[in-house]
């Protein structure tokens, strides 16, 4: 087989129910240039590894790496190290590429060789939106906007240059938010090698994202959630500062960061394994004493940036934070009422844009 232009790397762990759909979506791609697929069986205890071997026997473009359980980052790093293509695409084993996705991404890259190609995604498996290579160009100052548009934090909606990606492997010390760290490291390296690079965002959804697995807070509890996310956000804010992102993007970014943190505080009350409610409350209050949180709230005050969680966090009111988080999570109309309550308490002086 000739050297592939694109390698799709898939970490595999307990993926029997979705693996065939995932791999079929890769090998059925119609591309003018050769592609390859690396399946990394990350010590899966079920028959997922055997399914990987069946695919490799069926299609010479598919190779398999079997390794002990090293987590999703360790699996992706193994695939990265083995890739010999010009570009890399990541795909999770419960997701799928839409027909024509790889060619659309490659066409966009060829038209804008000094860009980082990103794309939209869909949560509807039967989405009929056409896959085309139409794209919009965004400047480096649009980094914060990529986060706000839910296009930045995930690794599987981007086309990476293998040469660069192999220099910034996933940090295996993180089990939460590690994808954002990788993307920011890659962008920093790309900027050092291609100072004038831009972002090319394809308007068509190229990836089916199976959101039935739920988000971070709806899956398993992370005891160090309120320690890890400030580290990620500090890195994100530094990158946005270096990119000179405009204030009209930074204000909603800071609001989004406060929301993520406050809902992590609420999750301590909701799911921390401590049996006594008083212990959970003390942990939540300790998280609200974070120097990072204090700095964020002060920045938002200066920016006059309003958030429903602003006053509860400043007051260190775990009860209010929990009430807000519960209302938002359950879709209660009370969330909107509580949202505006804080706004009026501040006399409408803070910005909502």
C-alpha positions, 0 to 999 in steps of 0.5 A: 500500500502506498504511503497514506495522506491521512491516517485516522486514529481510533482509541478502542476500549469496550467499543463492541456496540459501535466499533463496526459503525466507526470503522466502516465510516472510515474505510468507506471514505471516497478519497483521491489520495490514500488513507489509513486507519490505526485502531488502538486496542487499549487493553479492552476487556471485551472482544473489541480487540478481536473485532479490530483484528477482524477489520485488519484482516479484511482491509489492508489499510487498517492496522491494529495496536494492542496495548495494556490499558493506558487511557484514551490519551495513551492510546492516541499517543500510540497511534500518533507514534505509529502514523506515517502519513502527512495528516492525522484525524482522530475519531472516537470509537463510538463516533463516525465520519460522514461520507465525504468527510476526509476529502472535504477536509483535505480539499480545504487544507489544499486550498489554504495550506497554512491553516488549521482545518476544523469542522462542524459536527452533528449529533444526529446519526441520520443527518442529511446535511450535505458534506461539502468543502465550503469553509470560512477563514478565521484569524488567529484572534478568533481563538476564543470564538472557536471555544464559544462555538464548541469547536476548540476543545475536542481533538476529533474535528481537526486535520493535524499535520503529523509532523507537528502533532507527533511533537505535542503528544497528549498529556497522560497525567490528565484524565479530564480536559486533556483534549484541550491541552493537546489542541492548545499545544498543537496551535502553539507549535503551529504558530511558531512554525507558521506565524501567519496561519489562520483557521479554516472552519468547514461549515458542513458537519463532517463528524457524527458525535454520539452524545448519548454517552453524556458530558463530563458531569453526567458520567463519572465524578471527578474529585479533582475537577475544580483543580484541573479546570483552572489549569486548563483555563489558565492555559486557554486564557494565556493563548487567547491573550497571545492571540489578542482575542477581542474583548467581545469574545473574552467576556463570554469566554470568562462567563463560560469558564465561571459556569464550568467551575460553578457547576463543578462546585455543585457536583461536589454537593451532588456526587462527592462520596463523602457520606456526611453532607457537611463534609461535602459542603466544606469541600465545595466552600474550599473550592470557592476559595480558589485564588483562580476563581477570585481572579476570574471574578475580579476580572469579570467585575472589571469587564462588567461581565454578568453571569448567573453564577457571579454573585453566588460564587462571590458570596460563596453561597454553595446553596445558591450555586447548587440551586442554579446548577440543578435548575439548569441541568433539569431544564427548569424555567426557574434557571432563567428567573434566577439568572435575571435575579442576579442581574437586577441585584447588580442594578443591571450594571454588568454586561450580558453580551 
